[in-house]
Amino acid sequence: LMETMKKYRLNTLATEIIMIIVALLFLVPFYFLFVNSVKTFGELLTDSAGLPTAFEWSNYSRAWNITNFPLAFWNSLVVTVVSNLLLAMLSAMTAYQMVRRNTRFNQLMFALFVAAMVIPFQSIMIPLVKVTATLGINNSLYGLII
């Protein structure tokens, strides 16, 4: 029993201390986010790491009004739900076809799907924007969903 306690104290205690330090490091950006969100602009420029002298809760209502948050939230919700439903539906149909029918075409398509995962999105982003502009669907929810 004593040997187990020593092992726990030496190994586990050191691991727990390291994990607490790592957790605190991960929480640092949230500290900056909250503290700087309740400062005045001048105070933010002079001391971004310190605590505010007075909490400016009006920053939240101003940001809510300036960004038109309800509309932005609704657009995000529509894009997320519709995109994920379409993706799940098309992926399920494609997977069914590819698994049930082992043809050369399906093998080629599988190889192309796997190869496409290697291509970084940043390299195809500009051509995608050009295509959406040509189709006239840029700056729309439809273009974002597709």
MDAnalysis code that builds the backbone (N, CA, C; Angstrom):
import MDAnalysis as mda
import numpy as np

u = mda.Universe.empty(438, n_residues=146, atom_resindex=np.repeat(np.arange(146), 3), trajectory=True)
u.add_TopologyAttr("name", ["N", "CA", "C"] * 146)
u.add_TopologyAttr("resid", np.arange(1, 147))
u.add_TopologyAttr("resname", ["LEU", "MET", "GLU", "THR", "MET", "LYS", "LYS", "TYR", "ARG", "LEU", "ASN", "THR", "LEU", "ALA", "THR", "GLU", "ILE", "ILE", "MET", "ILE", "ILE", "VAL", "ALA", "LEU", "LEU", "PHE", "LEU", "VAL", "PRO", "PHE", "TYR", "PHE", "LEU", "PHE", "VAL", "ASN", "SER", "VAL", "LYS", "THR", "PHE", "GLY", "GLU", "LEU", "LEU", "THR", "ASP", "SER", "ALA", "GLY", "LEU", "PRO", "THR", "ALA", "PHE", "GLU", "TRP", "SER", "ASN", "TYR", "SER", "ARG", "ALA", "TRP", "ASN", "ILE", "THR", "ASN", "PHE", "PRO", "LEU", "ALA", "PHE", "TRP", "ASN", "SER", "LEU", "VAL", "VAL", "THR", "VAL", "VAL", "SER", "ASN", "LEU", "LEU", "LEU", "ALA", "MET", "LEU", "SER", "ALA", "MET", "THR", "ALA", "TYR", "GLN", "MET", "VAL", "ARG", "ARG", "ASN", "THR", "ARG", "PHE", "ASN", "GLN", "LEU", "MET", "PHE", "ALA", "LEU", "PHE", "VAL", "ALA", "ALA", "MET", "VAL", "ILE", "PRO", "PHE", "GLN", "SER", "ILE", "MET", "ILE", "PRO", "LEU", "VAL", "LYS", "VAL", "THR", "ALA", "THR", "LEU", "GLY", "ILE", "ASN", "ASN", "SER", "LEU", "TYR", "GLY", "LEU", "ILE", "ILE"])
u.atoms.positions = np.array([
    [0.827, -1.197, 0.000],
    [0.000, 0.000, 0.000],
    [0.867, 1.256, 0.000],
    [1.912, 1.246, 0.788],
    [2.785, 2.419, 0.871],
    [3.536, 2.631, -0.449],
    [3.910, 1.520, -1.082],
    [4.625, 1.613, -2.354],
    [3.722, 2.220, -3.431],
    [2.447, 1.863, -3.415],
    [1.493, 2.417, -4.364],
    [1.311, 3.909, -4.139],
    [1.253, 4.335, -2.896],
    [1.107, 5.755, -2.589],
    [2.313, 6.552, -3.061],
    [3.515, 5.995, -2.891],
    [4.718, 6.692, -3.357],
    [4.684, 6.833, -4.874],
    [4.274, 5.766, -5.581],
    [4.186, 5.814, -7.031],
    [3.181, 6.878, -7.468],
    [2.049, 6.898, -6.767],
    [1.036, 7.897, -7.081],
    [1.568, 9.299, -6.854],
    [2.226, 9.492, -5.749],
    [2.719, 10.824, -5.434],
    [3.784, 11.286, -6.415],
    [4.643, 10.386, -6.827],
    [5.729, 10.796, -7.720],
    [5.262, 10.954, -9.161],
    [4.620, 9.925, -9.679],
    [4.240, 9.965, -11.102],
    [2.984, 10.790, -11.344],
    [1.942, 10.470, -10.632],
    [0.658, 11.100, -10.887],
    [0.634, 12.557, -10.461],
    [1.251, 12.862, -9.368],
    [1.275, 14.250, -8.912],
    [1.991, 15.147, -9.915],
    [3.103, 14.679, -10.435],
    [3.838, 15.454, -11.443],
    [2.991, 15.629, -12.702],
    [2.313, 14.574, -13.118],
    [1.452, 14.652, -14.295],
    [0.304, 15.619, -14.057],
    [-0.303, 15.555, -12.877],
    [-1.417, 16.456, -12.578],
    [-0.974, 17.911, -12.539],
    [0.182, 18.172, -12.012],
    [0.697, 19.549, -11.981],
    [0.942, 20.054, -13.393],
    [1.528, 19.211, -14.228],
    [1.785, 19.599, -15.620],
    [0.463, 19.856, -16.344],
    [-0.523, 19.001, -16.105],
    [-1.820, 19.174, -16.769],
    [-2.536, 20.439, -16.296],
    [-2.398, 20.776, -15.034],
    [-3.004, 22.016, -14.521],
    [-2.343, 23.224, -15.166],
    [-1.028, 23.180, -15.311],
    [-0.309, 24.283, -15.962],
    [-0.743, 24.418, -17.418],
    [-0.859, 23.286, -18.104],
    [-1.295, 23.310, -19.504],
    [-2.722, 23.855, -19.595],
    [-3.607, 23.433, -18.679],
    [-4.989, 23.928, -18.680],
    [-5.022, 25.436, -18.464],
    [-4.202, 25.932, -17.553],
    [-4.150, 27.373, -17.321],
    [-3.642, 28.114, -18.556],
    [-2.685, 27.525, -19.256],
    [-2.191, 28.145, -20.495],
    [-3.291, 28.208, -21.549],
    [-4.120, 27.170, -21.606],
    [-5.228, 27.178, -22.556],
    [-6.294, 28.191, -22.174],
    [-6.394, 28.539, -20.907],
    [-7.398, 29.497, -20.458],
    [-6.957, 30.951, -20.603],
    [-5.678, 31.198, -20.834],
    [-5.165, 32.558, -20.959],
    [-5.875, 33.347, -22.064],
    [-6.112, 32.790, -23.259],
    [-6.835, 33.578, -24.280],
    [-8.233, 33.987, -23.840],
    [-8.905, 33.148, -23.053],
    [-10.239, 33.509, -22.572],
    [-10.166, 34.665, -21.580],
    [-9.115, 34.695, -20.794],
    [-8.901, 35.824, -19.888],
    [-8.780, 37.115, -20.687],
    [-7.904, 37.096, -21.705],
    [-7.717, 38.288, -22.538],
    [-9.015, 38.676, -23.240],
    [-9.755, 37.688, -23.725],
    [-11.016, 37.963, -24.411],
    [-11.993, 38.672, -23.495],
    [-12.186, 38.145, -22.300],
    [-13.153, 38.754, -21.391],
    [-12.679, 40.113, -20.891],
    [-11.436, 40.193, -20.429],
    [-10.929, 41.429, -19.835],
    [-10.931, 42.565, -20.868],
    [-10.522, 42.264, -22.081],
    [-10.470, 43.326, -23.095],
    [-11.849, 43.668, -23.646],
    [-12.823, 42.769, -23.481],
    [-14.159, 43.067, -23.988],
    [-14.907, 44.048, -23.100],
    [-14.479, 44.240, -21.869],
    [-15.175, 45.161, -20.960],
    [-14.364, 46.429, -20.680],
    [-13.371, 46.702, -21.509],
    [-12.566, 47.922, -21.363],
    [-13.011, 48.971, -22.366],
    [-12.673, 50.201, -22.063],
    [-12.851, 51.258, -23.053],
    [-11.752, 51.105, -24.093],
    [-11.945, 51.736, -25.251],
    [-10.957, 51.590, -26.320],
    [-9.606, 52.156, -25.912],
    [-9.610, 53.296, -25.247],
    [-8.350, 53.896, -24.798],
    [-7.628, 53.021, -23.798],
    [-8.371, 52.432, -22.885],
    [-7.768, 51.552, -21.883],
    [-7.230, 50.279, -22.527],
    [-7.909, 49.820, -23.540],
    [-7.454, 48.636, -24.266],
    [-6.114, 48.899, -24.945],
    [-5.959, 50.090, -25.493],
    [-4.706, 50.427, -26.172],
    [-3.541, 50.629, -25.197],
    [-3.829, 51.134, -24.020],
    [-2.744, 51.410, -23.068],
    [-2.326, 50.193, -22.265],
    [-3.283, 49.331, -21.881],
    [-2.948, 48.172, -21.054],
    [-3.879, 47.015, -21.399],
    [-3.463, 46.191, -22.351],
    [-4.346, 45.108, -22.801],
    [-4.317, 43.899, -21.875],
    [-3.318, 43.771, -21.018],
    [-3.222, 42.600, -20.144],
    [-3.807, 42.843, -18.762],
    [-3.917, 44.099, -18.350],
    [-4.375, 44.406, -16.995],
    [-5.886, 44.380, -16.852],
    [-6.324, 44.372, -15.628],
    [-7.752, 44.423, -15.345],
    [-8.293, 45.816, -15.641],
    [-9.547, 45.919, -16.056],
    [-10.112, 47.240, -16.359],
    [-10.364, 48.040, -15.093],
    [-10.266, 49.357, -15.208],
    [-10.579, 50.210, -14.055],
    [-12.084, 50.262, -13.830],
    [-12.855, 50.252, -14.908],
    [-14.314, 50.201, -14.822],
    [-14.821, 49.274, -15.916],
    [-15.776, 48.437, -15.571],
    [-16.312, 47.487, -16.545],
    [-17.321, 48.183, -17.458],
    [-17.053, 48.151, -18.757],
    [-17.924, 48.758, -19.765],
    [-18.829, 47.676, -20.359],
    [-19.933, 47.362, -19.672],
    [-20.836, 46.324, -20.162],
    [-21.561, 46.771, -21.420],
    [-21.568, 48.058, -21.693],
    [-22.247, 48.564, -22.893],
    [-21.533, 48.125, -24.172],
    [-20.296, 47.668, -24.048],
    [-19.586, 47.163, -25.232],
    [-20.339, 46.001, -25.874],
    [-20.961, 45.172, -25.041],
    [-21.681, 44.015, -25.565],
    [-22.914, 44.436, -26.352],
    [-23.680, 45.370, -25.841],
    [-24.878, 45.807, -26.570],
    [-24.487, 46.549, -27.851],
    [-23.404, 47.313, -27.791],
    [-22.937, 48.013, -28.992],
    [-22.493, 47.017, -30.058],
    [-21.766, 45.988, -29.651],
    [-21.334, 44.967, -30.605],
    [-22.532, 44.206, -31.172],
    [-23.533, 43.929, -30.341],
    [-24.752, 43.237, -30.771],
    [-25.452, 44.040, -31.872],
    [-25.542, 45.359, -31.667],
    [-26.239, 46.205, -32.640],
    [-25.421, 46.433, -33.898],
    [-24.126, 46.658, -33.755],
    [-23.278, 46.944, -34.916],
    [-23.205, 45.732, -35.851],
    [-23.076, 44.541, -35.289],
    [-22.900, 43.339, -36.115],
    [-24.215, 42.743, -36.591],
    [-25.352, 43.273, -36.107],
    [-26.654, 42.695, -36.433],
    [-26.619, 41.196, -36.118],
    [-26.323, 40.900, -34.879],
    [-26.078, 39.531, -34.444],
    [-27.220, 38.558, -34.734],
    [-28.480, 38.918, -34.527],
    [-29.535, 37.944, -34.826],
    [-29.516, 37.455, -36.275],
    [-29.294, 38.371, -37.216],
    [-29.222, 37.969, -38.628],
    [-27.996, 37.101, -38.886],
    [-26.858, 37.471, -38.309],
    [-25.637, 36.677, -38.478],
    [-25.811, 35.281, -37.891],
    [-26.459, 35.203, -36.726],
    [-26.703, 33.905, -36.106],
    [-27.632, 33.065, -36.961],
    [-28.687, 33.668, -37.490],
    [-29.631, 32.949, -38.339],
    [-28.935, 32.438, -39.602],
    [-28.125, 33.272, -40.240],
    [-27.395, 32.848, -41.436],
    [-26.459, 31.681, -41.121],
    [-25.759, 31.767, -40.003],
    [-24.864, 30.683, -39.608],
    [-25.629, 29.392, -39.359],
    [-26.775, 29.510, -38.722],
    [-27.596, 28.339, -38.429],
    [-28.092, 27.691, -39.722],
    [-28.591, 28.499, -40.650],
    [-29.093, 27.967, -41.925],
    [-27.965, 27.287, -42.696],
    [-26.834, 27.942, -42.820],
    [-25.714, 27.385, -43.573],
    [-25.239, 26.076, -42.936],
    [-25.121, 26.052, -41.618],
    [-24.637, 24.856, -40.930],
    [-25.600, 23.691, -41.074],
    [-26.868, 23.931, -40.814],
    [-27.850, 22.842, -40.856],
    [-28.008, 22.302, -42.273],
    [-28.214, 23.178, -43.232],
    [-28.434, 22.728, -44.613],
    [-27.177, 22.055, -45.168],
    [-26.012, 22.633, -44.929],
    [-24.770, 22.038, -45.433],
    [-24.551, 20.645, -44.846],
    [-24.750, 20.498, -43.544],
    [-24.521, 19.191, -42.924],
    [-25.554, 18.163, -43.357],
    [-26.811, 18.576, -43.528],
    [-27.822, 17.635, -44.023],
    [-27.490, 17.174, -45.436],
    [-27.153, 18.113, -46.313],
    [-26.784, 17.741, -47.683],
    [-25.532, 16.861, -47.710],
    [-24.555, 17.211, -46.901],
    [-23.323, 16.434, -46.862],
    [-23.574, 15.015, -46.374],
    [-24.363, 14.866, -45.319],
    [-24.666, 13.530, -44.795],
    [-25.453, 12.710, -45.810],
    [-26.424, 13.341, -46.459],
    [-27.245, 12.628, -47.425],
    [-26.419, 12.177, -48.638],
    [-25.659, 13.102, -49.211],
    [-24.858, 12.754, -50.386],
    [-23.743, 11.761, -50.046],
    [-23.149, 11.911, -48.873],
    [-22.091, 10.985, -48.472],
    [-22.639, 9.581, -48.262],
    [-23.810, 9.479, -47.665],
    [-24.410, 8.160, -47.447],
    [-24.742, 7.486, -48.777],
    [-25.312, 8.245, -49.703],
    [-25.639, 7.655, -51.010],
    [-24.383, 7.245, -51.765],
    [-23.359, 8.080, -51.701],
    [-22.103, 7.761, -52.383],
    [-21.440, 6.549, -51.755],
    [-21.405, 6.490, -50.438],
    [-20.780, 5.362, -49.747],
    [-21.522, 4.069, -50.055],
    [-22.849, 4.115, -50.086],
    [-23.629, 2.921, -50.404],
    [-23.263, 2.405, -51.788],
    [-23.228, 3.301, -52.751],
    [-22.888, 2.926, -54.128],
    [-21.479, 2.331, -54.201],
    [-20.546, 2.967, -53.538],
    [-19.147, 2.534, -53.651],
    [-18.888, 1.216, -52.929],
    [-19.592, 0.966, -51.835],
    [-19.367, -0.265, -51.075],
    [-20.101, -1.442, -51.707],
    [-21.315, -1.229, -52.176],
    [-22.133, -2.328, -52.709],
    [-21.716, -2.764, -54.109],
    [-21.175, -1.860, -54.890],
    [-20.787, -2.194, -56.267],
    [-19.297, -1.925, -56.431],
    [-18.552, -2.989, -56.481],
    [-17.092, -2.865, -56.565],
    [-16.661, -2.829, -58.037],
    [-16.838, -1.663, -58.660],
    [-16.445, -1.516, -60.072],
    [-15.151, -0.716, -60.148],
    [-14.559, -0.732, -61.338],
    [-13.322, 0.039, -61.529],
    [-13.589, 1.536, -61.354],
    [-14.757, 1.983, -61.804],
    [-15.116, 3.385, -61.652],
    [-15.173, 3.776, -60.173],
    [-15.809, 2.921, -59.366],
    [-15.906, 3.211, -57.931],
    [-14.531, 3.196, -57.268],
    [-13.672, 2.289, -57.700],
    [-12.309, 2.261, -57.154],
    [-11.549, 3.532, -57.529],
    [-11.735, 3.983, -58.765],
    [-11.099, 5.223, -59.215],
    [-11.641, 6.420, -58.426],
    [-12.959, 6.458, -58.228],
    [-13.549, 7.559, -57.462],
    [-13.051, 7.558, -56.019],
    [-12.924, 6.374, -55.426],
    [-12.403, 6.289, -54.060],
    [-10.980, 6.823, -54.002],
    [-10.154, 6.442, -54.983],
    [-8.772, 6.925, -55.035],
    [-8.745, 8.448, -55.200],
    [-9.642, 8.989, -56.006],
    [-9.701, 10.446, -56.190],
    [-10.164, 11.144, -54.916],
    [-11.132, 10.561, -54.188],
    [-11.574, 11.142, -52.916],
    [-10.432, 11.199, -51.917],
    [-9.680, 10.101, -51.840],
    [-8.551, 10.058, -50.901],
    [-7.468, 11.038, -51.339],
    [-7.196, 11.116, -52.619],
    [-6.180, 12.042, -53.120],
    [-6.601, 13.500, -52.885],
    [-7.901, 13.783, -52.970],
    [-8.382, 15.151, -52.767],
    [-8.181, 15.608, -51.331],
    [-8.100, 14.671, -50.401],
    [-7.881, 15.044, -49.000],
    [-6.488, 15.617, -48.770],
    [-5.581, 15.346, -49.666],
    [-4.200, 15.823, -49.531],
    [-4.082, 17.283, -49.962],
    [-4.981, 17.713, -50.849],
    [-4.908, 19.073, -51.385],
    [-5.396, 20.051, -50.322],
    [-4.585, 21.026, -49.938],
    [-5.034, 22.002, -48.942],
    [-6.114, 22.919, -49.520],
    [-7.075, 23.272, -48.668],
    [-8.198, 24.099, -49.114],
    [-7.727, 25.447, -49.643],
    [-6.655, 25.988, -49.067],
    [-6.177, 27.303, -49.480],
    [-5.779, 27.317, -50.959],
    [-5.350, 26.175, -51.492],
    [-4.917, 26.157, -52.886],
    [-6.087, 26.133, -53.866],
    [-7.273, 25.749, -53.410],
    [-8.431, 25.745, -54.308],
    [-9.435, 26.840, -53.973],
    [-9.138, 27.635, -52.958],
    [-10.080, 28.661, -52.513],
    [-10.300, 29.734, -53.591],
    [-9.245, 30.248, -54.203],
    [-9.388, 31.306, -55.208],
    [-10.142, 30.801, -56.443],
    [-9.818, 29.613, -56.984],
    [-10.643, 29.119, -58.097],
    [-12.115, 28.922, -57.719],
    [-12.387, 28.510, -56.478],
    [-13.780, 28.357, -56.047],
    [-14.499, 29.699, -56.012],
    [-13.826, 30.732, -55.558],
    [-14.427, 32.068, -55.531],
    [-14.704, 32.540, -56.954],
    [-13.790, 32.254, -57.876],
    [-14.004, 32.646, -59.276],
    [-15.193, 31.908, -59.879],
    [-15.340, 30.629, -59.548],
    [-16.472, 29.854, -60.061],
    [-17.781, 30.400, -59.517],
    [-17.827, 30.678, -58.205],
    [-19.065, 31.218, -57.637],
    [-19.390, 32.596, -58.215],
    [-18.362, 33.399, -58.504],
    [-18.605, 34.714, -59.127],
    [-19.143, 34.538, -60.539],
    [-18.603, 33.565, -61.294],
    [-19.071, 33.312, -62.651],
    [-20.518, 32.838, -62.649],
    [-20.871, 31.996, -61.657],
    [-22.240, 31.495, -61.567],
    [-23.190, 32.517, -60.957],
    [-22.635, 33.599, -60.397],
    [-23.455, 34.648, -59.808],
    [-24.038, 34.271, -58.454],
    [-23.388, 33.372, -57.741],
    [-23.911, 32.951, -56.440],
    [-23.009, 33.357, -55.288],
    [-22.004, 34.190, -55.567],
    [-21.193, 34.662, -54.445],
    [-21.977, 35.701, -53.655],
    [-21.650, 35.872, -52.413],
    [-22.352, 36.793, -51.516],
    [-23.805, 36.378, -51.285],
    [-24.050, 35.060, -51.265],
    [-25.400, 34.568, -50.993],
    [-25.309, 33.309, -50.137],
    [-26.387, 33.026, -49.412],
    [-26.407, 31.802, -48.599],
    [-26.313, 30.574, -49.487],
    [-26.966, 30.608, -50.637],
    [-26.923, 29.474, -51.557],
    [-25.497, 29.158, -51.984],
    [-24.737, 30.195, -52.341],
    [-23.352, 29.997, -52.744],
    [-22.493, 29.471, -51.614],
    [-22.772, 29.901, -50.402],
    [-22.004, 29.437, -49.246],
    [-22.327, 27.978, -48.910],
    [-23.578, 27.603, -49.069],
    [-23.986, 26.227, -48.788],
    [-23.407, 25.266, -49.811],
    [-23.468, 25.646, -51.072],
    [-22.947, 24.783, -52.137],
    [-21.436, 24.735, -52.041],
])
